Amino acid sequence: MLKRAQSSKFLSKKPKVWTLKTIFERKHVTNDPTGLLIAIESKSLILNGIFNDMRSYFFAFFFFITIVSLAQNKAYNLQFKVDGWKDTTVYLGHYYSESTYLRDTARINGQGEFFFDGKKTLDRGVYFLVLNKVKMFEFVVGQDKDFKLETNSANYVKDMKVTGDIDNQLFFANWRTSMALQEEADPFTKILKDSTTAADKRNAAREQVNKIREKLLVQQRDIISKHPTTTSAILFKSSQEVVVPDPPKLPNGKTDSTFQLRWYRAHFFDNFNLADDALIRMPQPVYSQKLNEYLDKLYIPQADTLIKAIDKLVSVAKKNQETYKYTVFTLMRKFQEPEIMGLDAVYVDIYDKYVATGEMDFWMNDSHKKNVKEYAERLRTSLIGKVGANLVMQDLNLQPKSLHAMKNRFTILFIYDPDCGHCKKETPKLVSFFEQNKTKYDVGVYAVCLDSSLVKMKKYITEMKLGGFTNVNGPRTYTKPYNQLYDAVTTPSMFILDENKKIIGKKFPTENLENFFANYVKYHPASAPKPGGGTKPKGS
């Protein structure tokens, strides 16, 4: 009888999942139920036994039926024979988005035979075998989970023989075609890589490569048409591009300039089913790539616009619990620390709709939810467009100074630590901007020192020439601590407030201040300033 190993380890490092440490269920090897060979041996013993009465006969008969049923009750049974492999341990692995995991282990006998089986089903997707910590070859798992693959170590793909599974027959047939076409395209590919080749020869080579590529696409389209539910067809279809039609003419004779964008948005996922979790288990993270491409290329980076687009995506992914979980998780990770200012509002919206409501309770435990909630609430305090919380803190003379009492059109809230090296680099830049633009833009600075030492604070103010700022000491506060009112976990942190103390900018390099204010003033002209300069914030 073939023997099997009993341990399972991750093939690669765990995926980066920000504060969520154990997001996805790890699958471990379990002891198998009684094997079929044991059932057959039991049958032999029973049939050769001597039954003294009818009760013994029926007991033995039903025992045989039960044990055979247990043996047949396998969720998957994958058999392999690889000539050139023997007497070692092999691992069954699979992809999950950006990561790879090991699912099962087996012992190879002297003839290169081994198998994987279990009572818990294998999810559809692309799997692979690992030998001596090296990924050897891939195959697919689809609807049929009882099949046999036979090959040899000299050429895994070309010599692959598949028994009992049309999905892998299609998969390896396509793989062999791809390899043959690659050889056919090699001479033309070399021409394209040679920058010294004449333009006409490069164009001719490019045309030949496209013709060769089309041969593979024709075969894949045939598979998609004839075997649409196979994992192979799902894999091939996911890479097929949709062809955007030419824009029609409007009644006035002009071309409909928005037609193609609207059409592409509506048909972007024609070849990609967001509710099919097999697409998460592909060699490339096509699922997350598709989400990112859709949101990044077809929508302007504006929170309200993206939130509406995301709601549509999630409504489709929600049809499958696994894709629902993965889509929400992927989008939260995308907008946790967005590169574009203001898009953290998307993270907060996703939290409100899909985590705070209990929608994700089927996979997020209390600890995960607590971490996500704390992060979302911290972001919520200082979203773009939100009125910034008032800060009232003591200055060097122990007098209270209110952030909301600042009467400039713009107020820069600057939070720093006098011992922070980065603060010492950024502060002079802020001072320079302020001195050059305080009148031009009617801007003031409310500077919060995080060290309780007034001596350190005074020294920093003197050395950095902060005399024109409103300088306050953070620990000496009359309100809640600053980090409960603003998302300022690093120093320095900077927020820009308008005359109504609404947050209009945050967390960008000091050298970008000039560009920010120039653009903001251009598109948000001020009302006539009051004598003496500045405008009074509402509610102050």
N, C-alpha and C positions, 0 to 999 in steps of 0.2 A: 504494500500500500504506500502511496506517496505520502510523505510527511510534510507538515507545514509549520512554519515558525509562528511564534505567538506574540511578537512585539510589533509596535507600530510607532514610527517617529515622523515628525515633519521633515520634508525634503529640504525646505528652505526656511529662511527666517519668517517670523510671523508678519502679516501685513501691518503697515503703519495705520493705526486706527485711533489716533489722537487720544482722547481720554477713555475710550472704550477698550478694555483690555482683552476681552474674550467675546468678540462680537458673534462670530459664526461657530456653529457646533463643530467640534473636532470629532472625526469618526475614528473609532478604534476597532482593532481586531477583536472578535469575540470567539469563544469556543464554539466549534461547529456541533450541530446535532448529530445523532447517530448516522454514520455513513451508509451508503447503499450496499457496499461490500459486506458490512456487518449484517445488514438485513438479509442478504442472500445466504450468508452462512447460517443465520437463524432458521431460514426456510429449510435448508438442508437438514439441520438437526431435527426439526419438527417432522418433516416428511419421513425421516428414517426412524422415528420414535415408535413405540408400541403404545397404543391407546387402549386402556382397559375398559373405558366406557365412553358414551356419547358426550358427556360433560367435558371430559378431557379433550376430546376432539374439537369441540366448538371453542374452548378456551384457547387452544393452540392456533386455530384458524384465525380468530379475531386478533390474537397477539401478532400474528404475521401481517395481517392487513394494516394494523396500526403502525407497526414499525416501518413498513414499506412506505406508508403515507408520510411519516416523519422524514424519511430519507428524501422523498420527492418534494418536500415542502421547502425548497431552496429558492431564495429570491434571485440568486444569480449563480451561474456555474460556468466559469471561463476556463477552458482547457488550452494548454499550449504545448508545443513541441518545437524546440529550437536546437537543431544539430550544431554541435560545437559548445553547447552549455552543459555542464554537469556538476553534480555534487556541491551546490552552493545555494545561497539564499537570494531570492529575487523579490522585488517590491512592486506593488501595483500603485501607481500614482495618478493624480488627476489635477487639472487646472481649476482654479477658482479666481476669476478676475486677474489681478496682478500676481497672485501667489500660486504656489504648487504645494500639494499635500500628498502624503502617503496614506492609502486607504487599507491595504492588506499586504500580507507577506505569504510566501510559499517556499517550499524546499524543492530544488530541482534534483531529480534522480540521475542515475548514471546514463540514461538514454536521452536526457534533455527534456524530460516530461515534467510538467508541474501544473497546478490548477489553483484557482481562487474560487471560493464559494462562500455563501453566507445567507442568513435569514433576512437581513436588512438589505433592501434593494439598492442597486447602484443607480445614481441619478444620471440622466442622459448627458453626454458631453464627450470631450476628447480625453482619453486616458493614455498612459504610457507605462513602460516597464523600466525599472531601474536596477542595474547590476553594478556592484562595486562603486556605488555612488555616482554612476554615469547613466544618464537617460538614454536608453537604447533605441526604442522606436515607439511611435504612437499608433493608436487604433481608436475606434469609436465605440461607444455604448449607446444603443438606441432602445427600441422596443424589445428586441430579442436579447435576452441576457443569458442564453445557454448556447454557446458556440465554441468552435475550436479554431485556433490559428496555428499553422505549421510553417516553419521556415528554417533558414540556416544562418549562422553567424557571419557567413561570407557576404551575403546580400539579403538583408531582411525584407526589403520591399519587393524587389523583382521576383524573389522565390516564394513569396507569401501565398499560402493556400488557405482559403477560408471555407469552413464547413458550418452550415446551420445559421448563417446570418447574411442577408442581402446587403445590410448596411455596410459592413466591412468589405464585402466584395466590391461595392461601389467606391468606397473610400480608397482602397488600394489600387483599383483600376485607374482612378483619377490620378493617384500619386505616380503610378508608372507612366501614364501619359504625360504628366507634368515633367518628369525627369527626361523623357525622350524629346519633348519639345524644347526643353532647356538646352539640350545638346545641339538641337537644330538651330537654336537662336544664338549660340555662343559666338560664331564668327561675326554676326552682325552687332552683337553687344560689344565686342572688342573694338569695332569701328567707331561706335558711338562714344566709347570711353577715350578714344584717341583724339585729343583736341587739335592735333595737326592735320587731321583728315579734311579734305575739301568738303564744302557745304553740300554739294550735290550728292556726294557719296554718303554723307551722314544722313541726308534726307531719305535716300534710297534704303539705307540700312534700317532706319526708323520705321519705314513702311513695311519692311519685311518682318521686323519684330512684332509690329501690330498685327500682321496677318497670322503669325504663329500664335500669338496670344489669343487671337480670336478662335483658333482651333480648340484651345482648352475651354474657352467660355462656351462654345457650342456644346461640348460634351457635358459641361456642368449644367447648362440650361436643360439639356435632355434629361439628366438625372433629377433636376428640380421638378420637371414636368411629369415624369413617370413615377417618381418615388418621393413625393413632397413631404411626407411625414418622417423620413429618415433623418438621422443626425447629420449625415453627409450632405443631404440637400439643404438642411437648415444652415450648415456651415458655408456652403457655396453661395447660397442665396444672400447671406448677410453681407457678402463682399460685392454683390452686383449693384452697380450704380443706377439710380433712376435717371431717365432722360427727360430733361425739362423741355417742354414744347415751346415753339416760338410764340411771342406775345400776339394777341389778336388786335385788331383795330377797333377803336372806340367809335361811337356813332358820328363824332365830329371828324373822323378820318385820322386822328392821331393814334400812335401806338400806346397801348395800355402799359405804362411804364412800371406798374407795381404787380402786374399779372404773374410774372415768373417767380418773384419772391413769395407771393401768396400761394402759388401752386406748389412750389418746392416745400414750403412749410407743411402744406396739407398732405404731401406725398413722400416726405422725407423717410418715413418708416415703412414704406410699401414692401420692402424686402427684408424688414427686420421687425419681428414680433416682440414687442417689449414685455409681453406676458409669457414668453418662452424662456424658462430658466436654463435650458441647454446652452443658450448664448452666453451665459456667465462662465461656463466651463469650456472655454476655447483657448487655443494656444496663445492668442493675443487677447488682451482685455477689450474685446470689441464692444461690449455692452457699455462700459464707462466711456470709451472713446466716442461712441455714437451719441451718447447724452451730451458730452462736452462739445462735440462738433455742432450739434443742433442748437444749443444755447449760445455758443460763442460766435457762430457765423451767421445765424439767421435772425438774431435779435440784438438790439442796441443794449449796452450794459447799463440798464436802468432797472432799479429794484422792482417797481410795480409791473413793468413789462415782463420781466423774467418770472415773477411770481405767477402770473397768469399762464405763461407757457409751461411752467413746472406743474401746475395743477392739472393740466391736460395730460402730461406725461404720466404722472402718478395715477391718474384715473384709469389708464390702460394697464400699467404695471400691477395695479391692485388686483387684477383678475387672478393672479398667481401669487401665493403668499411669499415664495422665495424671491420673485422679482420685485414684489412690493417692498420687502425688507431691503433688498440690495439697492433699489433706486433711491429710497429715502436716505439710506446710509451714505451712498455715493454723493448725493446732492448736498447733504449736510457737510460732508468733508470738503466738497468743492467750495462752499461759501463760508466755511469756518473762518478762514483768514484770506479773504479775497484780495487780489492785487488792485482792484479798482475800488476806490473810496465809495462807501455807501452801500455796497452789495452785501454787507453783513446783515442788512435788514432781511435778506432772503433767508439766511440761516434762522433768524428769529421766527419768521413766518412758518418755515418748515417745522420748527419745534412746536409752535402753537397748534398747528393743524394735525400733526402726525405723532407727536410724542406726548405733549401735555394732555391730549384728548384720550390717551390710552390706546391709540391705534397700533402702536408698536410694542404693546405689552407682551405679545406672543413670543418675542425674542429678546427684549431688553429687560434686565432685572432692575431691582430698585436702585442698586448702586450705579448702574449705567445711567438710569434716568436722572438720578441726583446730580451726577457730573454734568450731563447735558443741560439740565435746567439751570444750574449755577452759571454755566458759560453763557447760555442764552439770556439770562437776566442781566448779566454783566454787560453784554452787548447792548441790550435794550436801553440801558441808562443813557447812552450817548449816540443814538442813531442820528444820521443826517436828517435834518428837518425837525428834530425834536428840540423843545426848549431845554437848554442846559440847566441843571439844578443849580441853585444858588449856593455859593460858598461864602461863609463869613468866618474870617480868621484874623488873628492878631498880627499887627505889624511889629517892627522893631521897638516901637514905643508902647507895645501892649495895647494898642487901640484896634478895635474891630474894623475890618475893611470888607465891604460886601462886593462880590463879583457883579451882582445885578445893579449895583450903584454906579458902575462904570458908565460914563455918559458918551463915550465915543460911538461912532457909527459901527466900528468893528472892534471886538475885543479878542485878543489872543490869550487863551488860558495856557500857561506854560508851567509844567510840573517837572521839577528837577531835584536831583540829589547832589549836594556840593562835593561828595566824594566820587561821583560817577564820572568816569573818564570820557564817555561819549557826550555827557552833558557839557563838559568843559570844551569839547570841540564844537558843539552846536550853539552854545550860548553866544559866543562872539558873532556868529552869523546872524542870529536873531537881533542882537543889539545893532549891528550894522544896518540891517533892513529897517529896523524901527527908526533909527536916526535919519535915514534917507527918505522914509515914506510916512512918518507919523502924521504929517500935515496933508500930504497928497491923498491919503486914503482915510484920514481921520481914524487912526487906529491906536489903541492902548493895549498894554500888556499887564495881565494879572498873573504875577509870578509866585508860584507856591514852592517853598523850600520844604523838603521832606525830613530834614534833620531837625530835631528838637532844640539843638544848640543854637542859641541866638548869636553866640560868638562866631561859630562857623558860618552862619547865615550872613552876618554883617561882613565878614572877611570876603565871602564869595561876591556879595553885592559890590564891594569896593573894587576887588580885583577885576571883575567882569564888567564894571561900569554900568550897573543896573539902576542907576539913580532915577532914570526916567520911567521906570516901571512902578506899578503898585506891588510892593513886595510884602508877602505874608508868610507866616510860619504854619505849615500844614498841621502838625500835631496840636497846635493851639487853636482849635476850631470850636465854633459855636453850633455848627451843623454836623451832620454825619461825616465820617471820614471820607476823604476825597475818592478813595477807591471803591466806595459803595455808591457813589453818585456818578462816577465817570469810569469808563473802561480804560484805565491807565495802570496797567500792571508792569510796564517797563518805563525806564527813564532815559532820556526825557520824553514826555508825552505832550502833545500840543493839540488844542482844539480852537477853532475859529468860530466866534459867535457874532451874529449881526446885531443891529440896534435893539432888536426885541429879544436878544439873548438866545436866538434859535441857532442851533449848531449847523454851520454851513460847510465846514471842512475839518479834517482831523488827520493825524498820523501820516504826514508826508514830510519829506526832507525840507529843512529850513531854506535851502537854496531855491526851492520852488515857490516860496511865498510871493515873490514879485509877479511871477507868471499867474499864480492863482488869483491874486487881487486884481490884476489887470483884466483878466477874463471875466471875473465876477462883476466888477464895476461896469464893464462894457455891456453886459446883458442884464444888469440890475441897477439902472441909474438911480441915484439917490434923490430923495425929495429935497427941497430947498433947505439948506442947513440953517440952524438957529444962530442968532448972534452969539459970539463967544465960542462957536464950534460945537459939534456933536449934536446928537439927537437923543432924546430921552427914551429909554426902553419902556415898553408898555408894562403897566402894572408896578412900576417902581415908584 
